[in-house]
């Protein structure tokens, strides 16, 4: 991921690259931050275990770069997530829902104390979603700032139109394509296997608009850890997917970054 401009200068919106006076000065013009959250977990025999962590951070940086000035802060990413369901595959490092939610809550409260009033939690791992949404609620409750979580809601519908694989949710056509687009050297296509999931009810389909959220240990439904069809992946599809994700999130951020909190909430008469 590129954390510097072409002239080798650090990107001005990266929180960890700034001094405290620089952050204080930027907070006068921008009160929004992006917190990338990911996971370190198995992604089949052909992808590295850092996919969710790397992709969340990469997306946050690309989105901030594409935003107009003043650009939102991008915070250091959280690498570990709720990944117990992948623990039967080596390489997976999982934390509890309680640990992750408390950690994100503490970060959010500290950001609010700094002066951040709008926080986008950018989630690169689907099974973090319940935990991150809980943390977002608690931050909003206690800090009275705007907090939202994007686990693909802004772009999934458009991305699924580019895919040929049903229930493609893990290390399949989508994630292999997006990795081929930006890190082709990290993809071992000669080791990729397809495992396309089929369930007895369409309400259990993970990519169905009418599907219910449900939870299962991965090894019970996939021998390789893949849930999808990496054989259908291409770098071209992957770049289109990145473009869709960046475009939607930039539009969202531009809609809210200059808004006052009182103008974002529904008025009651």
N, C-alpha and C positions, 0 to 999 in steps of 0.2 A: 504494500500500500504506500502511496506517495504522501509523505508527511512534510515535504518541502516543495517550494515553487521551483520552476525550471532554473532559476538563478541560484539554487541551493540555499535560499533563505527559508527558515522555518515558517510554516503557515501561521498567519497571525491569529487564527481562531482556535488553535490547539491550546487548551487550558494549561497543560503541563509544560508548554514551551515558554510561557509568559512569566514575567516577574510580577510580584504583588502590586506594584504601582501601575503596571500595564493592565492588569486585570481590573483594578479599581477604575482606571480611565475608560476602559472598554465598556464597563458596566453602566457608564453614563449614557451610552448610545444603544446598547443591546442588553435585554434582560432574559434572553432565551438560551437554553443549552440542550445539547443532544447527548444522551448517555447510552452508548452501545453496550448491549449485553449479549453474551454468547454462551458457548459451551465447549468443552474439550471431551469429545466422545467419538466412538467408532463411526466411520462412514464407509463401511464396506471394505473390500480388499483393494480398492483402487483409488481412494481419496484419503487425504491426511485427516487426523483427528481434530485439526483446528478450524475446520470449515465454518462452523457457526460463529466462532469468535472472530476469525479473520474477516468474514463477509460482513458482519455487523459493523466492524470498525471501518472497513473499506467503504461501505455504503454511507456511513455517517460523514466521512471525510469528503466523498464525492458530492454529497448533497450540500454540505456547507460551501464547498468550492463553487457550486453552481448557483448559490443564492446571491442576491444583490447585497450590496453593503448597507448597513453593517451585517456581517455574517454571524450566524449563531455560534456560540462556543461549542466545541467538540471536546467532551471529557474523555479521560483514559478509559478504555473498555474494561468491562468485567469479564474475565475469561471463563469462569466456571458457572455451570447451571445445574438445573434439576434433571439429571440424566440417569436415574436409578434403573430405568427400563432398558438401558443399554449395557448394564454392568456385567452381563454374561460374556461380553466381548472385551478383550483386553485393550487397554489404552484409554478407556472411559474413566473420567474423574467426575464424580457427582457430589453435589452438596444438597443439604436438606432444604425443603421449602422454607422452613423457619429461618435458617441461616441466610438464604438469599434475600428473603423479604426484609429481614431486619437490616441487612447490609445496604440494600437499596434505599430503605427508609432513612437510614442515618445519612446517606449521601444526599438524598433529597432535602432533608432538614438543614443540612449544612449549606447546601446551595442556596436555599431560601434565606439563610442568615447572611450569605454573601450578597444577596440582592437579586438572585435569579427569580423571576416570577412566572416563567413558562418553561416547563421541562418535558421534552420528548424522550421517552424511554424507547430506544430502538432495539427490538428484540430479534436476534438472529436464530433463536431456538424455540420451536413451537411449544415444547412442554414447559418452558419458563412462563408461559402466558398467564396461567392462573395466579402464580406467585407474584409476578410483576404487576398485575392488575390490582392485587390486594395491596401491595406496597404503595402503588399510585394512589389508591383510595385513602390510605392512612396519611400519606404526605399531604394530600389535599385537605383532609380533615384537620390536620394539626398545623400546617403552615399556611393554609388558605391561598395556595398558588395553583396555577393551571398545570395539571399533569395528565399526560396521555401515554398510552402504550401502543406501538405499532408492531404487530407480529406478521405483517404482510397484508393487513386489511386494506390498505390503500392501493395495493397493486395485484393481489393474488388473482382476482377475477380476470384481469387482462393477461397475466402470465399464463394462466391455465389454457387460454385460447391458443397459445403457441405450442402447447404440448400435445403429444399423441397418446400419453400413457395415463390411464385412470389410477387413482390412489398413488400418484407419484409424490411421495412426501419425504423421502430420506435417501440421499446418495444415488438418486435416480436420474431421470432425464433432466430435471431442472438444476439440481445442484452440480451435476457433472458438466452441464452446459455453461453455467455461470463460472465454474472454475476453469474450464477450457478457455473462456474468453479473457481471463485476466492472469491466470497462473497455469498455463498448459503444461509446464514442466512438473507440476505437482500431481498430474493425473496419470495413472497407470492403466490405460485403456485395455492392455492385454490381459489384465487381471479382473476386469469388470464383468459382473454377471447380472442378469436380469431376474428380478423376483417381483412379479406383478401380483398385487394382492386382490383377492376376490372374496367377498363376504356374502352371507346369506340374505342380507337385507341392505337395500340402498341407503337406509338411514344410518348404517354403520360406515359407509364410505367416507374416507377422510376428506376427499375433495368435493363432496356433494354439497350443494347449497342447502340441502335439507338434512345434512348429516349431523348427528349428535356427537359432542365430544365424549370420548371414552378412552380408557387407558389399558395398556397391555405391555408385558415385557416383550421386547423385540424378538428374542429367540423363539418365542412361541408362534410367530407368524413369518419369520424369515431366518433361513439358515446362514446366510452370508452377512446379514445386517443391512442389506439393501432392500428398500421398499420402493420399487419403481423400475425404470428401464434405462440404465445408463447407455445402452447401445444406441438409443435414439438421440443422444446428446450431440450437439455441435457448438462450436465456438460462435457461429453466427447467431444461433438461438440465444446463447448466453449473453451476447452483447445487447441483443434486443431486450432481454429481461432486465439487465442492468439499466438500460435507458428508461424503461418503464418505471422501475422502482425509484430512480433518481427524479424523474419528471414529476411523479405524483407527490413525492415528499417535498420537493422544492415548492410546488404549488401550495401545498398545505402550510408550509412554514411562512411563505410570503403572505398568506392570508392572515396569519395570526401574530407574526413577530412584532408588528408595529401597533397592534391593538392594545388598548388599555383593558385591564382585567374586568373592570365594570362593564365595558362594552361587549365582552365575550360571553357574559352570563345573561341568561334570559331574565328580563325584567318582569317583576310581578306587580300587578296593579290592583 
